[in-house]
Amino acid sequence: MVVLGLPEKAIPIHAASLIMGRRRLAGSVIGGIKETQDMLDFCSKHNITCDIELISAEQINEAYERVIKSDVRYRFVIDMKTIQGTSLQA
């Protein structure tokens, strides 16, 4: 079972029903496709953007090391044009 968003009321869950049925319970604060599209449309309308650090494919290992060292200020985005041997087009 996956709980998306925050329910208005508490949901009683009995641990035995999860354990005996070998089931899992997960949750997320993000919505589905419609909510995601609404959020993207809102950001576009109001010129809300994110800060990123664009890296080339050759910088992936360095970027990973920086993540481990907590030396990252923005989200890394890999420039797909720098990946060799793919048929991806920008």
C-alpha positions in Angstrom: 0.0 0.0 0.0 1.2 3.5 -0.8 -0.2 6.6 0.9 0.2 9.7 -1.3 -0.2 13.1 0.4 -1.2 13.6 4.0 -4.6 12.0 5.0 -7.1 14.3 6.8 -7.4 11.7 9.6 -5.1 9.1 11.1 -5.2 5.7 9.4 -5.2 2.9 11.9 -2.8 0.1 10.7 -2.4 -3.2 12.6 1.1 -4.4 12.4 0.0 -8.1 12.3 -2.0 -7.5 9.1 1.2 -6.2 7.4 3.6 -8.8 8.9 1.4 -11.9 8.4 0.5 -10.9 4.8 4.1 -10.0 4.0 2.8 -6.5 3.0 4.5 -3.2 3.0 3.3 0.3 3.7 5.0 3.3 2.1 4.2 7.0 1.8 5.0 10.0 -0.2 4.1 13.7 0.1 4.0 14.1 -3.7 0.8 13.6 -5.7 0.2 11.8 -9.0 0.7 12.8 -12.6 -2.1 15.5 -12.6 -0.7 17.2 -9.5 2.8 17.1 -10.9 1.6 18.7 -14.2 -0.4 21.3 -12.2 2.8 22.2 -10.3 4.9 22.4 -13.4 2.3 24.6 -15.1 2.2 26.9 -12.1 6.0 27.2 -12.0 6.1 28.0 -15.7 3.4 30.6 -15.4 5.2 32.3 -12.5 8.7 31.9 -13.9 9.8 29.6 -11.0 12.9 27.7 -11.8 15.4 25.5 -10.0 19.1 26.1 -9.5 21.2 23.3 -11.0 24.8 22.5 -11.7 25.1 21.2 -15.2 27.9 18.6 -15.6 29.2 16.6 -18.5 29.2 12.9 -18.6 33.0 12.9 -17.9 32.3 14.6 -14.5 29.9 11.9 -13.2 32.5 10.3 -10.9 33.7 13.7 -9.6 30.0 14.6 -8.9 29.5 11.4 -7.0 32.5 12.0 -4.8 31.1 15.5 -4.1 27.8 14.0 -3.1 29.6 11.7 -0.6 31.5 14.7 0.8 28.3 16.8 1.1 29.9 19.3 -1.2 26.8 19.9 -3.4 24.9 23.1 -3.4 22.5 22.4 -6.3 21.1 19.4 -8.0 23.4 17.9 -10.6 22.0 17.6 -14.1 24.0 15.6 -16.7 24.2 17.3 -20.1 23.0 14.5 -22.3 24.9 16.0 -25.3 28.1 14.9 -23.7 27.2 11.2 -23.6 29.1 9.4 -26.4 27.6 6.6 -28.4 23.9 7.3 -27.8 21.1 8.0 -30.2 19.6 10.6 -27.8 18.9 14.0 -29.4 18.4 17.3 -27.6 
